[in-house]
Amino acid sequence: MPLRFAVLAALLALLAACAPQPGGIVSTPERASRETAWGFENSDIPLDPAYRFGRLANGMRYVIRHNATPAGTGLVRMEVAAGSLDEAEGEQGYAHFIEHMAFNGSTRVPEGEMVRLLERDGLAFGADTNASTSFERTTYRLDLPRNDPALLDTALMLMRETASELTVAPEAVNRERGVVLAEMRDRNTWQFRETVEGNRFFYPQARFTQRFPIGMAETVDAATADTLKAFYKREYVPAHTTLVVIGDFDVTAVEAAILARFGDWAGAPAEPQPDAGPIAPRDRNRIDIYIDPAMAERVTVMRSGPWIEQTDTAAIREHNLLRNIGYDIVNRRLQRLSRQQDAPFRGAGFGTGDVFETARSTRLIVDTVERKWRRGLIAVAREYRRALTYGFTAEEVAEQVANVRTAVEDSAAAAETRGNDDLVGAVFALLHERLVPSDPVAQLERFNAVAPRITPERVLEAMRAEAVPLEDPLMRLRSRFAPAGGAEAIRAAWREAMKASVSAESSTDLAGFAYTDFGPAGVVVSDRREPRLAIREVRFANGVMLNLKQTALEKDRVHIAVSIDGGDMLDTPKNPLATEMMPYLDEGGLGRHSADELQTILAGRKVSASFGTGESSFDASAVTTPRDLEVELQLLAALTTDPGYRREGEIQYRHQMNNYFNRLRATPNSSLRADLGGILSNDDPRFTLQQVDAYRALTFARLRQDVSDRLAHGAIEIGLVGDIAEDQAIALVAATFGALPAREPAFRAYENQPPRLFTADRTPRVLRHAGAKDQALLRLTWPTRDDGDPLESLELELLERVVRIELSDTLREALGKAYSPAAASSLSREWKGYGTFGIAASLDVRDVPAARAAILRTVSDLRSAPVTPDILQRARQPMVEGFLNGLKSNEGWLSLVDQAQTEPDRIDRYLTGKDRLLALTAEDVRIMAARYLEPAQVLEVLVLPDGVEVPPEAAPPAAGMEP
């Protein structure tokens, strides 16, 4: 996203996950009319004609569009303009509570049946069925795996039930209250607390800082069915509601169905939403210091100004483009400084964003190494002043224009196959930001008309017009340590920076990309087509394998995967961190270009390159275009053959590891992640977190020593999927990877590696965390098997789905003990005989004994008797839909294409998976539970707060005893 929006976007993303609001209600008729007007009504931006917009007589709005990417699927969204800003003082958390009650009974759907109804139709709870509450709105989401009229009718029926027919029964409210409080408990992390405190400092009088959507425990505890129902009837009204249906449907039929379902809805008159402010533009010269042991050091400098109301017009878009380029250039300069070997800061950003429709805020943010805030602040402030004083060079503007041009051209080229998610996103941009959804081809035409007028002078002028001058700003330091000199030292550092001399930025003149010639093109020695899926499988004389699949699913998009032999198999008991730094390889640049130089050289190219570490391979993936496929392959081949191993990459890695260890015990989840690998492996160094000094001692020189042989000689397999001409793609690979020196012909078996074993010690473990005193995390893990048997792998996956449903029905719905109980089957492909089945629940410390008993009782029931046909259907049908829709996306195809030559069994599994799944019975699920979820084999890990005693009933049942 443009850096201009990064600050506020990060804020709102976190806030939306929880929810807020303050005291006095301020609203106006003008605001109410803005809330219900379409953003295109006064715009000169041509509206994309493929959308159909409408408004029912009762005031409810709707948006419909036919789209067949993916084919035979659809999305239904209902947005209600009711969020935490609408709550009175005693209603804090009500909008979020009502969101929960949407799944707990309505006129036509009994309590608890909505999710079950959808699961039977193939929608998994969470993945396909979900909702969220923010400051301004509540959004309900259904992802339909099929476009049959009956399923769409069910979706529209459920949305209408949610809109006006919720029963909000007292018994259901009392049951769901525990789930809401559990979610509130889980959200109480160091990140959330810092966000709340930061916003209350910067916006001390604003309503939104007192109305986070998650609410307050006191008001949620006091909520009754009557008070919740009063909020629901007041806020859930037609004029607050917009229904969006996008997918492979007949638009006219959908419109008629919406009218039939919602036309008779007669809600109360709509009340305008209270203003999120007030925010005082004159608020200045205040300083805050926030200390938390989990905090990475950051200084934020900010001033606010009035909100600038804008109609989305061609002129406004041109102005916004200019200012965004300005912000992007400043942030590019800051990025360049952060990549220096002796960088003054780890990262920094400059931008301006709207704070609702109340104000705009300009922020300068700098992330620094511990206790180095002063140096970082001064360096960033100098760049801020340099930009506003001297502006930008023509070369800097050209780099950003090239990036914008590529994005606009790529969007236009792919316009015919935009996905449902993208099209829904455009509708939400209209609803939230009043940005008119226009045809991407028309957008390209407008950009081409504007581009010749983009000059350094106009860019600076546009940025200056929006950015609020940082004069006597608000400043906030968050850190693990109190700064020497306190607030006055922060103020003095800013004043020093404002007085320091600055000069104009010098222009850069870099040569072109140095990696265009890898030698004579490779010769194809094998070229066959896999008969069932028509995947073309090619092998070059040097041993490199290439698999291709041309599809029409995404116009002008090519998906790439590269796998190189190695991965975690290079980690040994004596050298367990051999590949630890591999994900940072790209930060070290290439032999002939630094990472920063590459960013400029490749501006305007849709390319990327970085390697992750899998069990037995180093893996890279990218999405590019047909015109940039050659450069993408060159870049990946260059990173494989000539990584730069520059020190700036080491520094970035070290910064991240220091921050990781500083917050290692900050939450129950982070504490569990730190220790679980060692616990399950009996402290095998390959799977155990080492001491921090071991990570600080790592260098690129050591990484080069450990991985260079695999990068130079290891087997390579490449997958290409999408809008490709096969022969041309083969020629491009031949000129890059195919031209490399000979590789090993196959991926190694690594039989010399010691096996990965599950610990024989089943003693319950207790870990500690430094978070909230009521937060506990219970994890139960059983050893299972590897994924060598496709049928058992599928049976264990089905068991996983069954366990999730059963736990949701008990821990979440019946007991109200956990917000999101989880279950997961994880089977290794490379570590023979190794796999795990895990169950986890985030709990109140007081609820650990009851939750454990409920989990073990659920497992015992699954072992002793088959589940009901209904449970089986609810667990299985979403999996069936996954098989049916698996090859409706390039990502799905790539999962089979990427290693089609070395792992052809994955194709077999996919093609036979649906029939195998449909043949499974409830007895098959019981057999899996009986075989693997034995009471004597479970390993319990309980994470408790520091200083809190282990609950007296914490010990699990004796080995071999059922609960």
N, C-alpha and C positions, 0 to 999 in steps of 0.2 A: 504494500500500500504506500502511497506517497507519504514521505516523512512528515509532511505538514500535519497529517492527521494522526501520526503515531502516538503522540502523547495522550490525546483525549481518547483515542481508540483503546489504548491499553487500560486506561481508567474505566471506561464504560464497559469493556468486556468483563472486567472483574466485578464491577458494580452490578451488572445485569445478572451475574450468577447468584447474587444474594438479594439485594433490593433495599432502597431507602426512601426518606421524605421528611420535611420539617413542618413548622407551626402554622403561621397565618396563611389563609387561602387568598391568593391574589390572581384574578383572571379577568378577562375582558371579553365583550362580544366579538371584538375583532379577532382575538385569539381563537375563540370558538369557531368562527367562520373559516379561519385558516386550517383548523384541524380537520374539517370535513370537505374542504375544496380539493379538487384534483390539481396537482402541481402543474399540469400542462395547460390549464385553462387560459392563462395569460402569457404563454411562452411562444416564442417564434421558432422553437426547436420542433421539427416535424416528429410527430408521434409515430412509433413503430406500428404500422397498421395491422400487424398480426395479433396484437392484443385486442381483446374486447372488454371495454370498461362499461360498467353499468351501475345504476342506483335504483333500488326498489322504492316503492312509494313510502315505506316506513323509514327510509333514510339509510338502510344498510347498503354498503357498496360491495361490488364484486369485480374481479378481474379473471378473465378466462383466456387461455391460449392453447391452441393445438401444437403439440411438439412430439416428435417421435424419436428423441434421443434421451434415454434409451427407448427402443420400440416397445410398445405394449405395457408401459408403466405410466405412473402419474404421481403428482404431488398435490396434496390438499393442505392449505394453510388457512387458519382463521386467526386474525389479529384483532384483539379488543383493546381499544385505547383506554385501558384501565391498568394502572401500575401503582407503585408505592407512592408516587406524588399525589395520588387521589385519596390517600388515607388521612383521616383525622388523627389527632394525637393519640387517642386511645385505640386506633385501628391499625397500628403499625404491624405489618406482616399479613394483613388480611388479603391483599391482592394475591400474594403467594399461597396463602392458605386456600383460597378459592380455587386456584390452579390445581392444587392437590385434590380438592373435593370434586373436580370434574371427572375424576376416575372412581368416584365413590357413590354413585347412585343418581339416577334421574327418573323422570316420569316413565320412560319406556325401557330403561336399562337398570336392573337391580344393582345394588352396591357390589363392587368388585367384578362385575361382569364385562365392563367395557374392554379392559385389557384382554380378558379371556376370549371375548368375541373376535377381537382383532387377531389374536394369536391363532385362532382356528382358521382364519383367512390368510395366514402367512406373514403377518406383521409382528416382528419381534419387539417386545417392550424395551424402550430405550433407543434401539437402533432405528426402528421405523415408526414408533409411537412415542411422542414426547411432547413436552410443553416447557415454557420458560416464562419467568416474570422479570420485568425490568422496572426502572423508574416510571416509564411512560406507557408501557403496554404489556399485555400478556398474549403470548403466541402459542397456538396449538398446531401440532404438526403430525400429519399422517403421510407416510411414503407408501404408495400403493404398488405392490409387485405385479399387479395385473390391471388391465384396462377394461375388465368386463363390467357391464352396467350394474350388476348386482353389488359388486364390491364398492363401486363409486356411490351407489345409493346408500349403502351402509355407512360410508364415510360422511356423506352429507347429513344423514340422520343423526350420527353421533355429534357432529358439529352443531346441529340445531339443538340437540339435547344439552350440550354444553352452554350454548348461548342463552337459553331461556328456561330450561327445564330441570336444573339441578335441584335435588330434594334437600340437600344439606341437613340430613337427619341428625338429631342429637347424638345417637349412638355412633354413627359414622364419624362425626366430628371428634368425638372423644377417642376413637380408635386412631384416626389420622393425625391427631395432635402429637402423638409420640413420634410419628415419622417426620413431621415438620420440625419438631424440636431436635430430632436426630440429625436432620440436614443442617440445622442451625449450628449444632455442635461440631459437625464435620467441617463447616465453613470457617470456623474460628481458628484460623491459622495466622502465622506471623505476617504473611502477605496481606491478608484481609485486614488485620488490625492496623497495619501500617498505612494501607490505602484509606481507611476510615479517618485515621488521625491526620494524614496528609491533607485530605480534602477539607476537613474541618479547620485546619490552619489556613489554607489558601482561600476558602470561601466560608468564613465564620458565621455569616448570617443566612446563608443559603438554605432553603428548605430541603434540597436534595441531600445535603450532608446529614440530615436528621431522619432520612427516610430510606435507608438502605432496604432493598426489597426483601431481604431475609427476615426483617422485622426485629422485634424485641421479645425476649422470653416472657416478660411480664404480660404483654398484650396478647401474645399467642396463648399463654396459659389461661387468660381471662376470657378468651373468645368463646362465645356460645353459638349455638345454631341460629338463634334469632339475630344476633349482631352480625354474624357472617352473612346471613341471608339478606339483611338490610343493605349491606355493602354490595352484595351481588345484584340485587334488584336495582339499586341506584346506578351502578356503573356498567353493567352488562345490558346495554340498550342498543337498538339497531343503528343509531347514528354514530355509535362508537365502534362499530364492527365492520371489518372488511374481510371478505372471503376470497381466496385465491385458489384457482384450480388450473394447473398446467400439466399437460401430458398428452398421451395418445388417445384423445377423446374427441368426439364431435362437439364443436363449440356450441352450436345451437341447441343440441340435446342437453348439454350441461346447463346452459342458461335456463332452459325450461325447468330442469330439475331443481335449480336454485330457487326459482320463483315458487315452485310447488312446495318446497321445504320451508322457505323463510318468508314467503309473502304474507302470511297471516300473523307474523310476529308483531306484537304491539307493545313495545316496552315503554318505560317512563321517558319523559323528555331528557335529552342529553345535557349534562352539566359540563361546562368547560373545565379543562384540567388546570389545576393551580400552577402558577409560575414556579419554576425551579429555584429562583433566587430568593431574596435580592443578592446581587453581587455588586459591590461598590467599586467603580472604576478608580476612585481616589485612594483606595486602600494601598498603602505603600510602607516601605521602610520597616517591616517587621521581620524577625528572624526566629526560626524554630530549630531546635536540636532534638532529634529523636534517636534514642539509643536502644538497640536490640541485638542480642548476641548472634542472631541469624542474618543480620542485615549486611549486604554488600554496600560499601561506601558510595554515597551519591549526594551530589549537591543539585538542587533545583532552584533556578532563578525565574521569577514570574511576575508579570503584571497583567492586569485585566483591563479591558475596554468594553465599550458598548457592543452588543450584538449587531451585526450588519445584516439587515434583512435584504434578501436578493430573490428576484424572480429568475428562474433558469432560462436564460436567453443566450443567443450566440455571442453577444458582446460580453456577458458575464463569464461565459465559459472561456473566452479568449483571455480575459483578465485573470481568471483563476489558473489557467494554464501557465501564464507568465509568472505569477507569484510562486506556484508550485515548483517551477524550474529553479527559481531563486532559492527556495528552501532546500531543494535537492542539491544544489551546488554547494551551499554552506555545509550541508551534512556530508557531502563527498569530501570536502576539505578536512572536516573533522575525522572522517574515517581514515583518510590518508595519514593524519597525525597519529592516530591510534595504532597504526601498523608499523610505526618506527621502532627501532630496537630499544631505544630509551624513551618510549612514548610517555607523554605527561599524563595520560589517562587511558583507561581501558576502552571506553566508548563514550560518545557524546551525541547530542541531538539538539536541533533548533527547529521550532515550528510554532504555528498558531492554529488553534482549533476552537470551534464553537463549544460553549458550555450550555447545552440545550439551546433554547432560543432566548437566553437571558444575557449572555455576555460572550466575549471571545477572550481567550487567554493566550499570551505568547510566553513560551517557556524555553529556557536554555538549561539542558540537563547534562551533567557530566558524571560518569562512573569512574571511580579511581581506585587505585590500590590502597590498602589500609593506611590511614594517617597521611595520605598524599593529596587530600582534597584541595589544599591551598594551591599547589602547583597546577593541578588540573583545572581548577576554577579560573585561574589567571590565564592559562593557555586558551581555554574555550572562549573566555570573554574577549580576548584579543582577536580571535577569528570572527566573532560576532561584530566587533567594531570595524575590523578590516573590510568585511563584506558591506556593511552599511555606509562606510566612508568611501571606499574605492570601487565597489561593485564587482563585476565579473569580467573574465576574459572571453573573447570570442570562442576560444577552444573549449572552455568549460561549458558554455551555452550549447555548443555543437554536440558535445558528448551527451548532454541531457536530452536535447532534441532528437538525437539518434535513438535513444532509448524509448522516448515517447512515440516516435514514428513507428518503431518496430512493434510496440504494443498495439497501436491503432491498426496497423496493417495486418497483424496477426489476427486481431479480433474480426476485422472485415473478411479476411480469407476464410475464417472458420464459422462465419455467421450462419450458414445453412445447417450446421450440426451442433449448435449450442445445446448444452445439456439443460435439463429441467431446473437444476439448482441455479444455474446462471440466470435463467429467465425469471425465476422467483426472486433472485437477488435484485434484479433490475426493478421489479415491482416494489420490493421493500425500500429500495433507494428512492423511489417516487414517494412512497408513503412517509418515510422518515426524513428525507432530505429535500423532497420536492424536485428531484432530478428526473427529467423527462426521459423515459426509455425510448431511445431512437434507434433506428437501424444502423448497425456498425458500418455498413458501406457509406451511408450518409455522414457518419462521424468522420470517416477517413476523408471524404470530400471536404468537409469543413476544416479538418486539420491541414490538408494540403493548401487550402486558401490562406490559412493563418500563418503557416510555417515561415514564409518569406518575411513576415513582419516581426518575427521573434529576434530581438536584438538585446545585447547586454544592457543597454540603457533602459529599455522598456521592462525588462525582467526586474531590474533594481527598483524602478519606479513602482511596479505593481507590488513587490514584496514590502517596500517601505509603506505603501498605502494601507496594508493590512496589519503588519506587525506592530504591536503595542510597544512603544519605546521602553526599554528596561531601565528607567530612571528611578532611583530610590526603590528598588524592587523588593518584593517579598522573597526571602531566601530561606531554604530549608536544607539542613544537613541531616542525613540519616547515616548511622554508622554503628559499629560495635564499640566505639570508644568516644568519650567526650573530647572535643577538640581543645587543645591548649589555648587559653585565652578566651574561650567561650564565644558568645555571640559577637562580641566586638571584634574578635579576630576574623570572623567571616566577613563582617562589614568592611574591615580594613583591607582584606584581600580584594574585595570587589572594587573598592575605591582605587586601589593601586592599579588594577587592571584597566579601569576607566581612564587613568591618566597616562598609561604607558604608550609610547609611540608605536604606531603601526605603519606599514607600507603596503603598497599594492601587491596583489598576488602576481607572481611571475608566471608566464605561460609555459606550458610543457610541450615538447615536440618529440613524440615517441615514434620509433620505427614500427613497421608492421609486425604481424604475428610471425614468429620465427620458426614455427613448426608446420610447414606445409609440404615437406619432402622427407619421406621415411625410406626412400630407396625404391628400387623397382617393384612394381605392383606384384602382389602375390598371385600365384597360379591356383586355380580351382582344381582340386583332384577328385572331388566327390560332390555330386549335386543330385539330390533325390527329393521327392515330395512325400511327406507322411500321408498315407492314403485316407485316413479318417477325417482329419481336420485341414488337410491340404497345406500343412506347414512346410515350407521349403527349407531343406537342411543342406548346408554347404560346408565343405571342409577345404581349407587352403593347404598348400604344400608345406607350410611352416607349422601346421597342426592346429591353427586357429579355427574354431567352429563358429558358424553363423547360422542363425535360424530366422526366417522371415515370414511375416504374414501381412499381406496387403488387406486392409479393411476400408470400408466407407463410413465407419462410425463417427469419425471426427475429420472433417475436411481440414487440410493444411496442418495436421499434427502428426508427429512421429514420436513414438515411445521407444526408449532405448534401455537395455539392461546389459551390463558387462560384468562377468564373473571371472575372477582370477584365482587359481588354486592358492590355498593358504588359510586365511581366517584364524579362528580361535585354535585351530589345530597346531599353530605355531607356538602357542603358549604351553609351557611345560612346567612341571613342579619346581624346577630350578630357575626357570625364567618365566614366571606367570604373567608378566606385564609386557611380553614381547610385542604385542600388537596394540597396546593400549592407546598409543598416539596416532594410530592409523586414520581415524576420522578427522584429524587435523592436518593431514598431509597437504591438502589444497591450500591451507593457510600459509604454507611455506613456499607457495608459488611454483614456478618451473625453473629449470636451470638457467634459461635466458630471459625470463621475465619474473618480476615479483608479482605477488597476488594483486597489489595495487596497480601495477602497470597493466596487468591483464584486464582489469576492470575498464580501463580507458581504451586499450587497444581493441577490445571486443565489444565496445559500446554499440548498441544497435543490433547485436546478435542475440538470438534466443538460445544461449548455450550455458551449460554449467558442468562442473566436474568435481566430484568428491567421492571417496571410497568409504563405505562402512565395512564392518567386520561381521561376517556370518560364521556359522559353525565350522565351515571348511572352505570358505572362499572370501575374498575381498570383493565387495559388490558396489557397483555404481549404477545409478539410474538417472535418466534425464528425459525431458519432453522438449522437443525442438520442432522445427518446421522443415519441409523439404528443401527450402533454399539454404537453410543453415545446417543441414545434416552433415555436410562435408566438414565444416568448421567444428561441429560438435565431436565428430569422430577424431579429428586431428587433436583437439584439446584433450580428450580422454586418452588417446595414444601417447600424447606428450606427458601427461601426468603418470602414465604407466612406465614410460621409458626414461624420463628425465625429471623426476620431481626435484624441486629446488632445495628442500630441507632448510629453508632460511630460518634464522633465529626468531623472526617475528611470529612464526607459527608456534614455536616452543613457548613464547611468552603468552600468547593467547591461551594455549593449553594450561599453562601454570596458573594463570588468573582464574580460569574456570574451576580447576581442581581446588584451589584455596577456598573459593566460595562454597564449593560442594562440601568440603570438610567442615567449614564454619557452621553450616546449617544441618549437619549430619543427623543430629538428634532433635531437630526443631519440631518435628511432627511424628505421630505414630507411624505413618507410611514411610517417611524417610528413614526412620530407625530400622524398620523391618527390612526395607530394601538393602540397607547397609549390611545386615547380618545374616539374612536368610540364606544366601548362597553358601556361606561358610558352614552354617548349621546343617543344611541338607547334605553337604558334601563331606561332612566330618573334617572341616578345615582344610580340604584340598586347596593348595594355594592358587590353582587355576580358576577356582570359582569363589574365592574368598577375598573380601576387601582387605587390601594391605594397609600398612601404616602410611600416614600422609607423606612422610619423608621419602618413601619408596616412589611415590608419584612425582614428587618435586625433583627427584634425581634423574628422571627420564629426560632424554635428549633426542633430537633428530638423528644425531650420529649413531646412537644406539638403535633407533628404529631402522635406519638404513642398513645396519649390520644384520638385523633380525629379519627384514622382509625383502631385501634387495634381490635375493636369489629367486624368490617366488615371483616378484615383479618382472624379472628378466627371463625366467624359464618356465614358470608355472603355466599349466593349461589355461586357455582362455576360451570362454563361450559367450557369444553375443546374441542378443535377441533384438529384433527390430519389428515393430508392429505399427500399422497405421497407414497414412496416406503416402505410400511409397511406390515407386516404380522398381520392381524387384531387381532387374538387371542393373539398373543404375546404382541402387543401393549396394549390390554385390561389388560393383566396381569401386565404390567409395571405400568400402571396408578393405578391399584388396589393396588400395593405395595407402592405407594406414595400418591397421592391425595385421592385415595379410602380408605386408611388406616387412614385418619385424623378423629378426632372426628366429630360427626354429624354436618351437615351444615343445614342452612335453605333450604327448598326444592325449593324455587322459588325466583327470583329477586323481590325486593320490588317495589311497585308502587310509593312510596314517595308522597302520596296524601297530606301529611301535609306541603309539601313545597309550599310557595307562588308561584303563577304562574309567568312565565316570560312574561313581557308585553313590547310592543313597545310603546315608549313615545308618548303621545298625543301632545307634543309641537313640531310643525313643523317649528319653527323659524329657518331660515338658520343660520348655525354656521360658524365661521371663526377661524381656528386654525393657529398656527405659527410654523415655523421651522427655524433652524439656518443654513441651507444649502445655495446653490447657489441662487443668487437674481433673477434668471429667472425661477426658478422651482415652479410650482404650481401643486396641485392635487385636482381634483374635484370628489366628490363621491355623488351619488344620491341613496337613499335607500327607498324602499317601504316595508311596512308590507305585508306579504302574509298569510301563513297557515302552519300547521304541515304537516308531510308526511303520515298522516293516510289514505289518499285516493290515492291508487296507480296510478289511471288514471290521476288525477290532478297533482301528482308529476311528471309523465312523460310529461304531457303537459307543465308544467313550465320548465322542463329541455329542451324541444324542443324550447320553447320561448327563453330561455337563448342562445341557439345556433343561433337562428334567429337574436337576438339582436347583438350578436358578429359579425355575418356576415354583418349586416346592418351598424354597427359602423365602421367596418373595411373598408367598401366601402365608407363611408362618412368621418369620422374623419381622417382615415389613408390615404386612396387613393385619394379621391377627394379634401379634404382640406389640407392634409399634416400637421394636427395639433397635432397628437399624434402618438407615435411609437407603443404602444400596448394597445389600449382601451380594457376594460374588462367588462364582464357581468357574474353574478353568481346568481343562485337560490339556497338558502340554507334553507332547511326545517328540523325542529327539529323532532326527533323521540320521545323524552321524554317530552319536554315542549309543552303541548297540546295547539294548536292554534297558535304556534309561528313559524314564518318563515320570511325570508327576500328575496328581489330581489334587487341586487345592480348593479350599473353601475359606473365605475371609469375610469378616463382618466388622465394621467400625461401630463401636458401642460406647454407651455410658459405662464408666467403671462399675457402677452399681448393678448393671445388667449382665455382667459377664457370666455369672453362674447360670442364670435363666437362659441366656442365649446359647451357651455351650450345650446345655441340656436339650434345647430345641433342635440344634443342629444335629447332635448325635442321635436324637430320636428320629429325625427325618432320614438320616442315613440308615438307621436300623430298619425303618419301615421299608425303605427302598430295597434293602437286602432280603427282606423276609417275604415281600409280596409284590406282584406286578402293579404298576401304576394303573390308574383308570384309563379307559380309551380316550377320554377327554384330555387328560394330561399328556398322553402320548401324542395326540393330534396337535396340541398347542406347542409342544416342543419340536415336533418334526416338521410341521408345515413351513415355518420360516426357512428351514434348511432346504426343503424341496424347492421353494421359490428361489433360493440362492443358486441352486443348480440350473434352474430354468433360465435365470437371468445372467448367469455367469459370463457368457460370451457376448453380452450386449454392450460391453465397454472394452476399450483398448487395454485398460488395466487388467481386466479379466483374461483377455487373450495373452497378454505378456506373462502372466503367471504360469502359462503352459508353454509358451514359446521360448522363454529365456534360456531354459536348459533342456530343450526338447531332445537333444542328442544324448546327453549324459543321464537324464532322468526321464525317460519315456514313460515310466510307470505312472507319472502324474497325469498324463493324458488318459491312460486306461482308467485311473481312479475317477477322473472327471466324467468320462463317457458312461461308466457303469454306476456312478455314485447314486443317481436318483433312484434307479431300480433297486439297488442294494438297500437304500434308505427306506423305500416304501415296503420292502420285504421284512424289515425289522419289526419285532413285536415287543410288547410290554415285558414279556418273559426274557427277551434278549437284554433289555435294560436291567432287569433284576439280576440276571447272571453276571453282568459286568459289575454291578454294585457289590454283589456277593464275592466276586473274584478279587476285586481290587480295593474295596473300601472296608477292609477288615479292621475291627476295633483295635486289635493288637498291633497293627502296622501304622497307625496314625501317629504323626509327630505334631505336637501342639506348640505353637509359639504365641505367647501373650505379651503384648506391648502395653506397658502401664506408665503413667507419669512418674517423674522423679519424686521420691518421698511418699508415694502412695502404697499402702500395704496390699499384698496380693489378697484378693477376695478369698474368704475362708473356704469356699467350695471350689476353688480354682483347679484342684487336682482332677484330672479326668478319671473316668471309671477304670478300675483295675484292668490290666491287660487281659484280653480275651473275654471281658465281660461286656455285654450289651447294656446300654443305659436303661 
